[in-house]
Every structure is written in structure tokens, then in C-alpha cells.
Amino acid sequence: MTDVKEEITDEFPESKQEETTSQLQLVAEETKTTSQLVALKCKKCRRTLISNEDFVTHTQGSGQTAFSYNKRDNSYSSMMKEKYNSKPLCSSYFIEPLDWIFSEDKQSDKEESELDGKIKCPKCKAKLGNYNWAGMQCSCGTWVTPSFAIHREKVDEVY
């Protein structure tokens, strides 16, 4: 075990080791918080919508600097820093495409293969988020493709 550690130390300078370690810690923290989450429920009708295995994780982006100049929102980034202790938090959950997203009234449209649309609760029809097969940019700056985003403020988290 120590031989492997010495080989890694010889191959990478300390700055690279620290950089990779910090990146691994960020990914571990993100997966830890999402793995603790058991399900999401609609805030309006309390129906369970998404279980733990339906979440799609992505790496944390660089925040507002990842957006083009005209799409940056400095008030958003300062609000998120105050609320979540300077770590930018994604404003949406990304999930796998589920059958209930394409409800009965859209079954005929599904054959036409819509590229984007709204995600509504199957019970109360409240808007929960949106989807785009071509992808969307998360509020943290990372592109997620395909993107099925549920807004955090529209659902209750069950741990």
C-alpha cells in the first residue's frame, strides 16, 4: 500500500494532489447529500414523485462565471452564498426521464418527440419543472444533457 502511495506522490506534484483531493471531496459531499435524500413529494398535493434511484448527479460547476455575460445574475449568486454558506447550491434536482412526465394527454405528442416541455405533477397538475432533451445549464453552471429538472422550491424533500 505504501509503495502505491509513493508512486502517486512521485507522479503528481503536491498542488495537483491537493486539487484532485478537493475535487473528490466536493463530489463526495454532493453524492452524500443526494444519497441521504430518499424521495421528493409535490408541495401542493404531497404525492411522492421521485425515489432515490431516479436522481441524476452532476459535478458542481463554477457558478455564475460559467454563464455568458448577459445571463449572469449577481443577486442570485450573493443570495445563494448567504443562504448556503458560500457553496453554490443547484436550484434544481435532475432526474431520469420517467413515464409520468409524459402524461396521458401528451401521449399523442410523445410520438412527435417533443424536445422540451414542462414537468407537471400527475395528481394536481402543478408545474414542478421542465425538461429538454438537448440539455440545460444548471444554476451551478454545469450543462446537463438530457435535462429533466425539478425545481427545489416546488417539492418537499424526504430523508
N, C-alpha and C positions, 0 to 999 in steps of 0.2 A: 504494500500500500504506500509506504513512504517513497519507494522508487518511482511510482507513478506521479506522486506529488512533486518530487524533484524534477521529473521530466517536464511536467506542466510549468513549473516555476522557471525552468531554463528556456522553454519555448516562448513564453509570454512575459513581457515586461510588467512591472507592478501596476502601472497605470492601466494597462489593458485588463489585468486581473481584477482590479477594483471596478472598472467599468462593466465588465461581464458579470461580476458578483452583484452590483447594484441593479443591473437589468434583470438578473434571475430573481432577485428579491422582489422587484416590482411585479413580475409575472406571478410569483408565488403568492404575494399579497392579494392580487386580483383574483386568482383562482380560489384562494382561501375564502374570500368574502362571497364569491358566487357559489362555491361548493356548500357553504353553510345555508344558503338560501334553498328552501325546499320547494316553494311554489309561489305563483303570483295569482292574485284574485282581483277581479274587477272591483273598483272602489264603489261603483254605483249599486250593483246588484249582488256583490260578494261571491260570484260564481268562480270556481277555480278554473283558470285558463291554461296555465303553463306549469309543467313539473320540472324538476331539476335537470333531467336528461335532455330537455329541449333547448337549453341555453347554448348560445354560441359565444365563445370568449374571443377577445382580440387583444392585441398588445396596446398598451397605453400610448397615445400619440403625444405630440409636442404641444398640444393645447392650441391657443388662438393663433400662434405663429404659423401653424400648418395651413391656415385659411388664406385665401387671396386677400389683398389689402382691403378691397371694398366689402368683403364678407366678415371682417373681424368685428367683434363686439367686446370692447374693453370692459363695459359694465358687467357683462356676463362673467368674464374671467375673474374680475375682482370680487364679485358676489360669491362665486364658487370657492375662491381662495378663503374668504372669510368663513363661509359655511362649513367647509370640509378641510380646514387646516392646511391650506396651501397645496394640497394634492388635487389636481383637476379630476373631477368625477364625471363619468359619462352620464348624460341626461336620459339615456335610453338603454333598454335591455335588448340585445339582439338574440333572436330565436331562430330555430329551424322552421321551414315552411310547414304549417300544419293544415289539416283538412278543413277545420272550422273557419280558417281565414277566408277561404273561398266558399262562402255560404251558399245556400240553395238558390237564392235569387241571382247569384253570379255564375251558376253552373254553365249556362249557355255562353257567357262571356269568357269562361275559362278556356273554352275551345279556341277562342280568338286570341288567346295568350296575351293578356294584358301585361304590360311591362311594369306598371306601377299602380298603386291604389291605396285605399285606406283600410286599416285593420279595425274592425268593429267587434264588440262583444256579441257573441252568438245569442245571448239571452236578452239583454236590454238595448242592444244596438248602439251603445255609447262608443264614441271614437276613442280607440286606445293607442293608435299609432299609424304607421304607414309602411308600405313595402315597395321595393324597387329591385327588380331582377338585375338591373345594370349596376346597382350599388349606390351607397350614400356615404357621405363623410360624417363620422360620429362627432359629437361635440368636443371630444378629446383630440380630434384631428386625424384619426386613422380612418382609412377607407375600408368599408366592409362590403363585400360582394359575394353573393346576393344579400340584400339587406332587408330584414324583417324586423323593424324597430318598434318596440313597445315603450311609450313614454313613462318614465318613473312616476310622475305625478298622477297618472291615470290608474295605477294599480297599487294594491296593498301587498307588501312582502310578507311571506310566511316563513318563519325559521324553524 
